[in-house]
Amino acid sequence: MEILKDISALRLWRQAQTKVGFVPTMGALHAGHLSLVEEAKIHSEQVLVSIFVNPTQFDQVADLEKYPNTLDADLKKLKTAGVDAVFLPDFDQLYPDDYRYQISENDFSMALCGAHRPGHFDGVLTVVMKLLQLSEANQAYFGEKDYQQLRLIRGMVKAFFLNVDIIACPIVREADGLAMSSRNLRLTQEQRAIAPQLYQIIRSGHSIERMQRAIEKAGFELDYLTTQGDRLLVAASLGEIRLIDNVPYDNLVSLNKNNKHTKVKQA
Ligand code: PAF
C-alpha cells in the first residue's frame, strides 16, 4: 500500500493507474468505511483512500479538537483491506488559498444538518471538490448514513459536470443497531447504552410526534426528525455527541396511516 503524503506524490501515483475508486474519509475508520472500500474493490481497478480531518466543515472548534485520531490503526486496517494507496494531505496543501474559494449550495444545504451546523456543507463540498479533482477518481464512494451530504455531493457533481460516478453504500450498524460513526468512540459508557434507541425508535413505525417524544424521553436532545423523499432522517445529541441516522420511510408510513409529518424541500 502506497502512502502519498503530498499532492505531487498523488499525481505521480495517479498517472500510472487506470480506473480509480476513491473513498474520502476523516480517519477513525470503522466497518462502515471498510464497507466502502469493499464496494470500491468490486467496481474499480485501484482503490485510493484519503484521510484528512477537514477543519472547514467543523462548526465547533471543540468538535474538531476532539475528533478521534487513530492513524496507525487506520493504516493497518486499510492495508489488510487491500487498499492500493492512501492520500494523507495537510491543510496547507489542500487549501493554498486559505479557504478564500469555496463551493456552496444555497438551498438544501441550509436545511436539516445545515440549519444546525452553519457552514458545514460549504466545507464538505469544497474539500470533496478538491479531492475529486486531485484524485481524478472514476468512482467515489459515500455512505448513506450522511444522507444529506450524499445528496449534496451528487448535486455538485451534476452542477459542475464532474466526470465521476458517485456510488452510495448502505449504512453499517453495530449489533445493537447503532449506525457506525467515528463519533461513537467519544460516547461515555452510559451514552453508548442509550444510543441504539435512536435507531429502534425511528424504525418503530409510530407517528413522528410519538417518535419525537420517545427520542427526548430516552435522553437525546433532538435537532430534527423529518422525512426527505423516501427516508426518515434524524439528528439528535447525547451530551456533546451529535448522532445522525436514517431509515427508508415508505414501509413505515404504511404501518401508520395517520402519520403527520413535515416535508422539507428536495435538493
Ligand atoms: O463523510 C466524511 O467523512 C466527510 O464529510 C468527507 C466526505 C470525508 C469530507 O471531509
Residues whose N, C-alpha, C, O or C-beta is under 5 A from the ligand:
A	BS01	PAF	P24 T25 M26 F52 N54 V124 V127
